Amino acid sequence: MPERDLRNANFVFFGGSSGIGLAAAKEIGRRGANVLLVGRSAAAGAAAVAEILAAGAGSATFFAADLSTVHGMAAAAAGVKAWRGQLHGVMHTAMSAFGTKQLTADGLELAFSLQYLARAVLDRLLADQLAASGDGRVVFISGDVPLMFMPPLDDLQFERRPWGHMKAAMGTHLLGHLHIQEATRRWSGTPVTLTAVCVGPTRTKVMADPSMPPAMRWLARLFGTTPERSAMNAVRVLTARAAADVAGAKLTKPKQYLATPIALDANLAERLWRHTTELAARASLTLP
């Protein structure tokens, strides 16, 4: 596949200290790009930076941030802006191991906050930097989730519904797809594209964490592929010479580079966008 020149291009990986994010970051670094990793662990970040530099990156840096809180999301965006004024790519893989319902410092359900809200907030805060590069691409590592897992927008925090790991995690994928659809509509005419790259079970550090439900650990251990294989389509989206064919789309098959337009309920997507704005405002963050 023909690729764009990534020498001295700028890429940010949220959750790139291990797993699929690190695998993709090394591939992007191998092409001479500048890489910024954003995550929680400074030790893991330093080790990942060393691997990316060894792969041939123009530069590699780690920025510590807690992406589970709106304050942490804003701090991460500020750190990214201070790092570079132009972004050629952003990749979201940040997630956490959990087996019970957990609330963040903002009082939000953890999976919702980390695996949906952080991605949406960061995209909106960094949209100008993505556009400034002339070809800014956003990749969500996601899953091809049945619509039955779409959460009701009036109970995203499981205040009335019984919480379940599968419902919480799978719902964030569909919320991410709604965000991609709405952002693609709102940012039409700008050089920013958003794509969901669906992956299957993957043998990552998070999936092996004892805090994960036993069934999830078993699934990854027995049927999971490597982070490198799961990262392949994400790398293709970020490196391809053109991205128009994957804008506002999802790649549902990890072994094929085949895009399907995301076509969910437009009213639902617009409502989620407004709700995201309101949640950020409650934490004193104004989203563009």
Secondary structure in CASP SS format (residue, H / E / C, confidence):
PFRMAT SS
TARGET T0000
AUTHOR 0000-0000-0000
METHOD secondary structure of the structure
MODEL  1
M C 1.00
P C 1.00
E E 1.00
R C 1.00
D C 1.00
L C 1.00
R C 1.00
N C 1.00
A C 1.00
N E 1.00
F E 1.00
V E 1.00
F E 1.00
F E 1.00
G C 1.00
G C 1.00
S C 1.00
S C 1.00
G H 1.00
I H 1.00
G H 1.00
L H 1.00
A H 1.00
A H 1.00
A H 1.00
K H 1.00
E H 1.00
I H 1.00
G H 1.00
R H 1.00
R C 1.00
G C 1.00
A C 1.00
N E 1.00
V E 1.00
L E 1.00
L E 1.00
V E 1.00
G E 1.00
R C 1.00
S C 1.00
A H 1.00
A H 1.00
A H 1.00
G H 1.00
A H 1.00
A H 1.00
A H 1.00
V H 1.00
A H 1.00
E H 1.00
I H 1.00
L H 1.00
A H 1.00
A H 1.00
G C 1.00
A C 1.00
G C 1.00
S E 1.00
A E 1.00
T E 1.00
F E 1.00
F E 1.00
A E 1.00
A C 1.00
D C 1.00
L C 1.00
S C 1.00
T C 1.00
V H 1.00
H H 1.00
G H 1.00
M H 1.00
A H 1.00
A H 1.00
A H 1.00
A H 1.00
A H 1.00
G H 1.00
V H 1.00
K H 1.00
A H 1.00
W H 1.00
R C 1.00
G C 1.00
Q C 1.00
L C 1.00
H C 1.00
G E 1.00
V E 1.00
M E 1.00
H E 1.00
T C 1.00
A C 1.00
M C 1.00
S C 1.00
A C 1.00
F C 1.00
G C 1.00
T C 1.00
K C 1.00
Q C 1.00
L E 1.00
T C 1.00
A C 1.00
D C 1.00
G C 1.00
L C 1.00
E E 1.00
L H 1.00
A H 1.00
F H 1.00
S H 1.00
L H 1.00
Q H 1.00
Y H 1.00
L H 1.00
A H 1.00
R H 1.00
A H 1.00
V H 1.00
L H 1.00
D H 1.00
R H 1.00
L H 1.00
L C 1.00
A H 1.00
D H 1.00
Q H 1.00
L H 1.00
A H 1.00
A H 1.00
S C 1.00
G C 1.00
D C 1.00
G E 1.00
R E 1.00
V E 1.00
V E 1.00
F E 1.00
I E 1.00
S E 1.00
G C 1.00
D C 1.00
V C 1.00
P C 1.00
L H 1.00
M H 1.00
F H 1.00
M C 1.00
P C 1.00
P C 1.00
L H 1.00
D H 1.00
D H 1.00
L C 1.00
Q C 1.00
F C 1.00
E C 1.00
R C 1.00
R C 1.00
P C 1.00
W C 1.00
G C 1.00
H H 1.00
M H 1.00
K H 1.00
A H 1.00
A H 1.00
M H 1.00
G H 1.00
T H 1.00
H H 1.00
L H 1.00
L H 1.00
G H 1.00
H H 1.00
L H 1.00
H H 1.00
I H 1.00
Q H 1.00
E H 1.00
A H 1.00
T H 1.00
R H 1.00
R H 1.00
W C 1.00
S C 1.00
G C 1.00
T C 1.00
P C 1.00
V E 1.00
T E 1.00
L E 1.00
T E 1.00
A E 1.00
V E 1.00
C E 1.00
V C 1.00
G C 1.00
P C 1.00
T E 1.00
R C 1.00
T C 1.00
K C 1.00
V C 1.00
M C 1.00
A C 1.00
D C 1.00
P C 1.00
S C 1.00
M C 1.00
P C 1.00
P H 1.00
A H 1.00
M H 1.00
R H 1.00
W H 1.00
L H 1.00
A H 1.00
R H 1.00
L H 1.00
F H 1.00
G C 1.00
T E 1.00
T C 1.00
P H 1.00
E H 1.00
R H 1.00
S H 1.00
A C 1.00
M H 1.00
N H 1.00
A H 1.00
V H 1.00
R H 1.00
V H 1.00
L H 1.00
T H 1.00
A E 1.00
R C 1.00
A C 1.00
A C 1.00
A H 1.00
D H 1.00
V H 1.00
A C 1.00
G C 1.00
A E 1.00
K E 1.00
L E 1.00
T C 1.00
K C 1.00
P C 1.00
K C 1.00
Q C 1.00
Y C 1.00
L C 1.00
A E 1.00
T E 1.00
P E 1.00
I C 1.00
A C 1.00
L C 1.00
D C 1.00
A H 1.00
N H 1.00
L H 1.00
A H 1.00
E H 1.00
R H 1.00
L H 1.00
W H 1.00
R H 1.00
H H 1.00
T H 1.00
T H 1.00
E H 1.00
L H 1.00
A H 1.00
A H 1.00
R H 1.00
A C 1.00
S C 1.00
L C 1.00
T C 1.00
L C 1.00
P C 1.00
END
